[in-house]
Amino acid sequence: MPDRRRAWAAALLAAAPDEARREAYGAALEAIAAVLAAPGPESRALRDFLRDPAVSRERKAGLLASAAEPRPGEPPDPVFARFCALLVGKGRAGLLSAVAAAYGAELDRSRGVARVLVEAAREPPEGLLSALGEAWAAYSGSRSARVSLRLRPELLAGYRLVSGSIRLDCSLARRAESLGLRLAGGPPAAAGGEG
């Protein structure tokens, strides 16, 4: 089954006439996704609006396209407006948050920016995330790395690094699991892998 989120994101990225518009489309998608993800009545109202069969496709697409208006009251960007019309017309408005995430990843990939997620038990020392980003960019051959942090207390200590399909697990929880398997007579876990 094809990854529809990536296909929609790649199509919008390819249709963008210049770098400034690529950025604007990413910002518009992120803004829509933020409203959809936020708790509260605004999120519920937008989801209900997009699902309501009594609301025309044109109104739904127009509302989404307004996220990329250069200035309030000006017409929305024509490429983004067509993208929103197609998304709504094909019944894919429910994919918006996932398309926004995929678009950001595609935009980074096109620029040679590697995305790295660092999972840690606690807040790392100052400078460690930027050092990991620089090291990962050098290792992967990327121009740079965009590092994000997710705190996961269940790791106990150490960290996990995830970038694309690569996952390095250097956490105390992983080491304890590996030791438990060895003590139980199971197969030893591969170093740094999921096991």
N, C-alpha and C positions, 0 to 999 in steps of 0.2 A: 504494500500500500504506500503510495507516495506521501511525502511529508508536505501536506497542503500549506502549513504555516510558512515553511521555507519557500515554497513556490510563490505564494502571494508576496512575501517579503522581497524575494529576488526580482520578481516582475516590477514591483514599485521602484526598487533601486535602479534597475536597468532603464526605466522610463524617465528617471530624474534628469532634467536637462543640464544641470550643473551641480557643483559641490555644495553651494549654498542651499539649493533646493533639497538635496539629499539630507542635509542637516535639518531643514525645516520639516520635512516629512517625518523624520525620526522623532523630532520634538512633538509634532502633532500626534503621532501614534502613542508616544509615551504619555502625553496629557490625557488622551482618551482612556488608555489602559489604567492610569492612576485613578480616574473617576470611577471606572468600573470596579476597581479593586478596593476602593475606600469603603469603610463601613458607613452606613447612614443612608438618609433618604435620597441624596443626589444619585448615588450609585444605583439604588433600587429604581428610581425614576428613569434613569437612562436605560437600564436593562429592560424595564417594562415597555418603554417607548420603542425600543428596537424589536421587541417581540410582538408588539400589538399589531394584529392583522388589519385593524381599522386604520392604521397610519400608513400612508402611501410610501412606496419605496423612495420616491423623490424627496419627501420630507425627511426620511431617515438618512438618506445619503447626504442631503443638504446640511443637516445638523452635524454629521461626522466631518464633512468637508470644511465646515466653518472652523474647525480646529487648526486649519492651515491658512487662515486668512492672514494676509500680510499685515493689515491693520483692521481693527473692528469696523465693520460696515463696508469694507472693500470686498469685491468678489473673491471667492476662494481660488486657490491655485487650480488651473484647469486639469492638470495631470492628477493631482490628489483628488479632485472632485470626481474624475472618471474612475479612479481606483475605488473610491467609496461607493459609487453607483454600481460598479461591478460586484463588489463585495456584498452589498445589500441585495442586489438583483439575483445573485447566485445563492442567497440564503446563508452566507458565511459570516454575518456580523458577529456571531458568537465566538468566532476565532480571533477577534480583534486583539485581546490581550496577548495571546500567543503569537500573533503576527507581529505585534510591536516588539516582543522579545526577539523574535527571529530576525526582524529588520535590523535591530541594534547589532546583533551578532554578524549579520551579513555586511553591514556598514563597516564594522571593525575589521572583518576579514578582508574586505576590499582595500583597506588602508594598511594591511599588514600588522594589525594590532591583535595580539593573542589575549583572549579572556581567561583569567585565572581566578578560581574560587579557592580561597584559603579558609578551611574550617579549623577552628582552634577552640580549646576548652575555655580559654580566657583571653582577654584583650592582650595582643602581643606587644612587646616593647616598641617604643617609637623607632621608626625607621626600618623595622623588619619587613613590613609589607612592601615598601618600595624596593628594598634590597632583593626580596623574592621576585618581584616583578622584573627587575633588571636582569637577574640571573635567568629567569624563565625566558625572557626575550632573547638573550644570548644563546641559550640552549636550543630554543625552537627555531631560531633564525628569523624571528619576527622583528619588525622595526621597534615595537614597544609592547608593553603588556598592560592591560587594564585589570587591576587586582581588586577583588571585592572580598569582604570578610563576613563569615557567618559564625557566630559563637555557638558551640555545641558542647555544653558542659559534660555530656556523657563520654567525651573523648578522654577525660581525666587530665591529660597533659599531651604535649606534642601537637601535631597538626596533620591535616589531610590537605592535599593539593589536587585540584581537579581542573583540567583544561581539555576541552573537547572530549575525546574518548580515553584520555590518560588520567589515571587516578593513582596518586602516591599516598600511601597511608603510613605515616610515621607517628601514630598516636600510641599512648600508653594502653588504651583500650584494645587496640589491635595486637599489641605485644602480649597483653594478658590473654587474649583469645588464642593466640598462637601457642603460648606456653600451656594453656589448658588442653589444647588438642594434643600436644606432645605428651603431656602427663597422662592423658586418657588413652594413649597408644594410637591415636589417629595419625593421618599423614601430616608431615610438617608443612606449614603454610609457606608459600613463596614470599621471599623478602619484598616488602613494599607493596605487595599485591593484596587483593581482596581475600584470597584463599578459600 
